Amino acid sequence: MRKLRIAVAQFEPKDGDKDYNLSVIEELTFKAKESGAEVISFHELSITAYTFCKNLSRVELEDMAENVPDGNSTKKLISISKKYDIPILAGLVEIDKGEIYNTYVCVNKTGVIAKYRKIHPFISKYLSPGSEYVVFNLKNWKCGILICYDNNVIENVRATSILGAEIIFAPHVTMCTPSSMPGRGYVDDKLWQEREINPDPLRKEFDGPKGREWLMRWLPARAYDNGVYYVFTNPIGYDGEHLKNGNSMILDPYGDVLTEIKSFENHISIATATDDKLTLSGGYRYKKARKPALYKDIIGADHSSETKPIWLKD
């Protein structure tokens, strides 16, 4: 039986401070390795921070962007991976041939194993969308990557799964923002400032409809319907002016939560993936039962894509 000990992380990033964010990535990577993890995953744009990118000019975004694999941040990530002998997944702003991307990389001590560009970027009009799915080998497992909004479009998950992914890494910066759905919205800063002396109201907000309750409407379904492990990561605390609730978690192919971070601090949590669940899951049977001849022309029909969320339109 194949097994893989996976760590998910959460931390509060600093806007544009790559040195600081990489130092936290190193601290949590060390912690994961000491705790027996074989791979660790961080959130979307974890090296640069995310939300503040909406206010940057193209020149400012270009100044923060780097080449992959030759940029300093990727090289530093590889050196951390080599130092602790554990693969790392993390996100950064990439520039390539004049195009800027929201990119997520998987590295080990030898270099970059995989690179994925977000298909549905919206935080900045200067970001270009990625144009391909990515499935790669990691410690004898087939893995895919989908960044934040990419996971909300169910066709992306199905396609990545059909391409062979057994584990989908899903780095996010999400929750606690307004939506057309009742109960969604921002979390009061006062609750965050009083989290040490009065943690219960903040936990109630983070786990309620503004946060975890929304996530659990759809995230377990992605794992269950496709028969894959889902590795969800999200920052804790402030990313830009948005307060985020963390709740980084790992779900199995049954859609069950194997582990979840409930701390308000920078933290990790670990779960073990086992390959027996892949073929026992409902999603495995459903994929085998598909009849694409019935719907290939429907799914593949021309369509105008609109990604921008309500909170950004406002």
Secondary structure, 3 states (H helix, E strand, C coil): CCEEEEEEEECCCCCCCHHHHHHHHHHHHHHHHHCCCCEEECCCCCCCCCHHHHHCCHHHHHHHCECCCCCHHHHHHHHHHHHHCCCEEEEEEEEECCEEEEEEEEEECCEEEEEEECCCCCCCCCECCCCCCCEEEECCEEEEECCHHHHHCHHHHHHHHHCCCCEEEEECCCCCCCCCCCCCCCCCHHHHHCCCCCHHHHHHHHHCCCCHHHHHHHHHHHHHHHCCEEEEECCEEEECCEEEECCCEEECCCCCEEEECCCCCCEEEEEEEECHHHHHCHHHHHHHCCCHHHCHHHHCCCCCCCCCCHHHHC
